[in-house]
Amino acid sequence: MAWKAAMGGKAAGIGGEKLKCPPSSAARSRMKLWMVRATTTVLLWTCVMQLTAVGETWGPRVLKGWPSCLTAPEEAAAVRPAVVDRAALLPPKRIYRNNGYLMVSCNGGLNQMRAAICDMVVIARYLNVTLVVPELDKTSFWNDPSEFQDIFDVEHFITSLRDEVRILRELPPRVKRRVELGMFHSMPPISWSDISYYHNQILPFIRKHKVLHLNRTDARLANNGLPMEIQKLRCRVNYASLRFTAEIEDLGKRVIRILRQNGPFLVLHLRYEMDMLAFSGCTQGCSNEEAEELTRMR
């Protein structure tokens, strides 16, 4: 019994010694563990930030082109390829009170009809009316059955001028029925008239009948003494809005490419005479003396 008691006491003593770990040693162990964790966290965070910066600078697009499950919705939207909003690229629509509808039937060759279309856009703009896409001449010497959309890019023509005038492919159904019933006015405007003639003589017909049809368009608007904004709009229609269809553009580019492959060449317009240049109303590139000569010819 004494032996057992002695052994028990010894064991207890040993156990007591084990339980009596110095407090400073345990604290140091916990401190070391905390420091290791903190250092590891800092290193990992630093690595993540570095990789993110490098990835944004020159990382493969395939790796950063897909939003992760942790990406915020607004960030994910920014990652997706941008969709071009065609409407945002168009000029804003001009808002005005519509005085009626203007229908025009062009006459003459393509050059005359092109100049007439420029005039009709200007007239529609300054009378605050809606222009219907012009009808091309099909009964002249050339006997060409082409419609406007066969030669010109009609969608570009309409949208490129929406900040100036409203243009429709055809009359609205209700107005179209009035025209089919003969409830409209048709007339040829006086040649070489200034814009005041259209305000004072033509606009009252439009307000009365709601639909006016101009059956002659060649040289119906004067070239001399017009406000600068009218001439600017004329030039804008001619050089920016009246664009040929893609098929005609491609054919023209192919012809030019073939000509250039065979060396220098000269394109000569045998009918481009001085009166054509004068009646175009454009003096771009002319000297003051030449511009005065063209004005006298007109």
Disulfide bonds with the S-S distance in Angstrom:
none
